[in-house]
Amino acid sequence: MRGGLLMRRPSQIHQERMAYLLLAPLVCAWLLTAVPAYAQPKNQSPAPITLYEGARLIPGDGGAVISESAFIVENGAITRLGGKGEISAAPGVRRVDLTGKTVMPGIIEAHAHLGYWKDLTPSAEHFTREQLLQDRPARDAPG
């Protein structure tokens, strides 16, 4: 068993460990500098600007509903808001007619504790099979 694990001298084992200890920071440094460069998208075009018009808009901030709204979305965010005809957009901007539609903020519960809430009261006492079945999304319901 020449060169096997049992035949190595303690000094050889120490040298191998030192080599790994010296090599590990170099590999980490390379990963920190090289990988982000590869992860960057190349020649990414700017997000289009879109003017949406005609929808009934519920702002969701307690403000009045706008019956025939107009709003501009740039880079995924609403940047201008008003009534139809009140907002001007540059030539070539994409326009979407939403007449007859309703627009409102998305109401998303991204961190829910199913079974914990009953009506508007949170409590561990509500954590029952019946409450869990009542709280599950309709798409999971039997039938």
KAGI-V812198 format. One record per pair of residues at least 24 apart in sequence whose C-alpha atoms are under 6 Angstrom apart, sorted by the first residue. I is the first residue (numbers start at 0). GAP is how many residues later the second one is. If there is no record, write none. Layout:
{{I GAP} {I GAP}}
//
This chain:
{{46 28} {48 24} {48 25} {48 44} {49 43} {49 44} {49 45} {50 44} {51 43} {51 44} {52 31} {52 44} {52 45} {53 44} {53 45} {54 43} {54 44} {54 46} {54 47} {55 46} {56 45} {56 46} {57 46}}
//
